[in-house]
Amino acid sequence: MKKNKKRRIALTGWATWWHIFPLLSTYNFFKDNKNLEFFWVWEEEWLEFDIAMENNIKFLDIPAGKLRRYFDWRNFFEPLKNLTWIFFGIYFILRYRINIVFSKGWYVAVPLCIAAFLLRRKIYIHESDTVPGLANRMISKMATKVFYTFPNEKTEDPENKKHIFTGQILNPEIISGLKDLKLDENIYLNVIVIAWSQWSTRIFESLIKILPKLSFVDFTIILWEKNQHFKKDFRRYENVRTYDFISQVELWKILKQTDIAITRAGATTLWELTAFGIHSIIIPLSESAGNHQEKNALYFHKKYGSDILNEKDSLDENIFRKLEKYKNLRKNWLNLKDFFKPLEIIEDVILWNWELEKKLDLEIKKEEKLNKISEEKKDILWEINEKNELNKKVEQEEKEDISQKSNFQTFKLK
């Protein structure tokens, strides 16, 4: 029996946790499908390489020139670097017979997507933020479909089939150990601080100032790599637990019992917190590209009532006021109903297109077969007609010959 033809999918995009996790989530959701094979395409010295190795995903190294929106002398030769790596992208796609590129954006994704476009491969991108990044704006012009975390004018247009609102891709691992949905009410307000590694110094410094007044709060603080120096300050308080890092497989244990989160406005984090019924106090990063964190925060403020604080305006005092306001708040629900909906939408689009292609392929082959049979029939009929005509001609010639012989003999006898 003929084996099903596999679809090979290349994952590419972003070098930050909140963009890597959606790619990993996509892999975890699809990995049991035996008709799919995955590759992770990125620069080898980045975090993606370790994640790909841990999850047994084949890794392809494709360096590229960075797209900078500010003056830099490197901007003069980086496009040449990108041009070179387009050819490497073409090589990888042909060498590993990649059918689909699934991208989260950023500069390394650009040459691979251009290569896929030139080779007429399917390109799907997912935009996490309210404001698309420069790379995604470029790639979207070549993309087969564009998926969005937040609704926008394009997704609301019923005539526009290319742009699809899905919501944020969340990692199935984050609920993999969640067996019991029953919540135990916390004695004290349970707060998680999840400000990630970069640009979070202001938040941690503000917390340290007000911790002596927050004995009514149990804190869980995730420091990440660049904030380890705060550990000794936080350890002085019995109501503070710190983690250097926490995996998504373990994170659910904390989120299940958390009432409030103090967080940046990364889209993935905000949607994860919402799925676990956690009220967010959002401190948008003022330096975020296109001010997308401010816009992400405004969306959650309007839809879910999240609080927004300005990190440059008495942050320590404002955090204290909010926590004091919510000191009796305890969550009583989890919002996991639509947890898999974004991935289910993406699955329907990608695999439905694949099934449609297979059906079209079968129809084309069937039509070609019928056409071939029809042509063969025509050839046979033509040959039969030719033979019939030839037979008639031979018969006619024989009759004429007999007739002539008969006339000659009659004349002689006379």
Secondary structure in CASP SS format (residue, H / E / C, confidence):
PFRMAT SS
TARGET T0000
AUTHOR 0000-0000-0000
METHOD secondary structure of the structure
MODEL  1
M C 1.00
K C 1.00
K C 1.00
N C 1.00
K C 1.00
K C 1.00
R E 1.00
R E 1.00
I E 1.00
A E 1.00
L E 1.00
T E 1.00
G C 1.00
W C 1.00
A C 1.00
T C 1.00
W H 1.00
W H 1.00
H H 1.00
I H 1.00
F H 1.00
P H 1.00
L H 1.00
L H 1.00
S H 1.00
T H 1.00
Y H 1.00
N H 1.00
F H 1.00
F H 1.00
K C 1.00
D C 1.00
N C 1.00
K C 1.00
N C 1.00
L E 1.00
E E 1.00
F E 1.00
F E 1.00
W E 1.00
V E 1.00
W E 1.00
E C 1.00
E C 1.00
E C 1.00
W C 1.00
L H 1.00
E H 1.00
F H 1.00
D H 1.00
I H 1.00
A H 1.00
M H 1.00
E H 1.00
N C 1.00
N C 1.00
I C 1.00
K E 1.00
F E 1.00
L E 1.00
D E 1.00
I C 1.00
P C 1.00
A C 1.00
G C 1.00
K C 1.00
L C 1.00
R C 1.00
R C 1.00
Y C 1.00
F C 1.00
D C 1.00
W H 1.00
R H 1.00
N H 1.00
F H 1.00
F C 1.00
E H 1.00
P H 1.00
L H 1.00
K H 1.00
N H 1.00
L H 1.00
T H 1.00
W H 1.00
I H 1.00
F H 1.00
F H 1.00
G H 1.00
I H 1.00
Y H 1.00
F H 1.00
I H 1.00
L H 1.00
R H 1.00
Y C 1.00
R C 1.00
I C 1.00
N C 1.00
I E 1.00
V E 1.00
F E 1.00
S E 1.00
K C 1.00
G C 1.00
W C 1.00
Y C 1.00
V C 1.00
A H 1.00
V H 1.00
P H 1.00
L H 1.00
C H 1.00
I H 1.00
A H 1.00
A H 1.00
F H 1.00
L H 1.00
L C 1.00
R C 1.00
R C 1.00
K E 1.00
I E 1.00
Y E 1.00
I E 1.00
H E 1.00
E E 1.00
S C 1.00
D C 1.00
T C 1.00
V C 1.00
P C 1.00
G C 1.00
L H 1.00
A H 1.00
N H 1.00
R H 1.00
M H 1.00
I H 1.00
S H 1.00
K C 1.00
M C 1.00
A C 1.00
T C 1.00
K E 1.00
V E 1.00
F E 1.00
Y E 1.00
T C 1.00
F C 1.00
P C 1.00
N C 1.00
E H 1.00
K H 1.00
T H 1.00
E H 1.00
D C 1.00
P C 1.00
E C 1.00
N C 1.00
K C 1.00
K C 1.00
H E 1.00
I E 1.00
F E 1.00
T C 1.00
G C 1.00
Q C 1.00
I C 1.00
L C 1.00
N C 1.00
P H 1.00
E H 1.00
I H 1.00
I H 1.00
S C 1.00
G C 1.00
L C 1.00
K C 1.00
D C 1.00
L C 1.00
K C 1.00
L C 1.00
D C 1.00
E C 1.00
N C 1.00
I C 1.00
Y C 1.00
L E 1.00
N E 1.00
V E 1.00
I E 1.00
V E 1.00
I E 1.00
A C 1.00
W C 1.00
S C 1.00
Q C 1.00
W C 1.00
S C 1.00
T H 1.00
R H 1.00
I H 1.00
F H 1.00
E H 1.00
S H 1.00
L H 1.00
I H 1.00
K H 1.00
I H 1.00
L H 1.00
P H 1.00
K H 1.00
L C 1.00
S C 1.00
F C 1.00
V E 1.00
D E 1.00
F E 1.00
T E 1.00
I E 1.00
I E 1.00
L C 1.00
W C 1.00
E H 1.00
K H 1.00
N H 1.00
Q H 1.00
H H 1.00
F H 1.00
K H 1.00
K H 1.00
D H 1.00
F H 1.00
R C 1.00
R C 1.00
Y C 1.00
E C 1.00
N C 1.00
V E 1.00
R E 1.00
T E 1.00
Y E 1.00
D C 1.00
F C 1.00
I C 1.00
S C 1.00
Q H 1.00
V H 1.00
E H 1.00
L H 1.00
W H 1.00
K H 1.00
I H 1.00
L H 1.00
K H 1.00
Q H 1.00
T C 1.00
D C 1.00
I E 1.00
A E 1.00
I E 1.00
T E 1.00
R C 1.00
A C 1.00
G C 1.00
A H 1.00
T H 1.00
T H 1.00
L H 1.00
W H 1.00
E H 1.00
L H 1.00
T H 1.00
A H 1.00
F C 1.00
G C 1.00
I C 1.00
H E 1.00
S E 1.00
I E 1.00
I E 1.00
I C 1.00
P C 1.00
L C 1.00
S C 1.00
E C 1.00
S C 1.00
A H 1.00
G H 1.00
N H 1.00
H H 1.00
Q H 1.00
E H 1.00
K H 1.00
N H 1.00
A H 1.00
L H 1.00
Y H 1.00
F H 1.00
H H 1.00
K H 1.00
K H 1.00
Y H 1.00
G C 1.00
S C 1.00
D E 1.00
I E 1.00
L C 1.00
N C 1.00
E C 1.00
K C 1.00
D C 1.00
S C 1.00
L H 1.00
D H 1.00
E H 1.00
N H 1.00
I H 1.00
F H 1.00
R H 1.00
K H 1.00
L H 1.00
E H 1.00
K H 1.00
Y C 1.00
K C 1.00
N C 1.00
L C 1.00
R C 1.00
K C 1.00
N C 1.00
W C 1.00
L C 1.00
N C 1.00
L C 1.00
K C 1.00
D C 1.00
F C 1.00
F C 1.00
K H 1.00
P H 1.00
L H 1.00
E H 1.00
I H 1.00
I H 1.00
E H 1.00
D H 1.00
V H 1.00
I H 1.00
L H 1.00
W H 1.00
N H 1.00
W H 1.00
E H 1.00
L H 1.00
E H 1.00
K H 1.00
K H 1.00
L H 1.00
D H 1.00
L H 1.00
E H 1.00
I H 1.00
K H 1.00
K H 1.00
E H 1.00
E H 1.00
K H 1.00
L H 1.00
N H 1.00
K H 1.00
I H 1.00
S H 1.00
E H 1.00
E H 1.00
K H 1.00
K H 1.00
D H 1.00
I H 1.00
L H 1.00
W H 1.00
E H 1.00
I H 1.00
N H 1.00
E H 1.00
K H 1.00
N H 1.00
E H 1.00
L H 1.00
N H 1.00
K H 1.00
K H 1.00
V H 1.00
E H 1.00
Q H 1.00
E H 1.00
E H 1.00
K H 1.00
E H 1.00
D H 1.00
I H 1.00
S H 1.00
Q H 1.00
K H 1.00
S H 1.00
N H 1.00
F H 1.00
Q H 1.00
T H 1.00
F H 1.00
K H 1.00
L H 1.00
K C 1.00
END
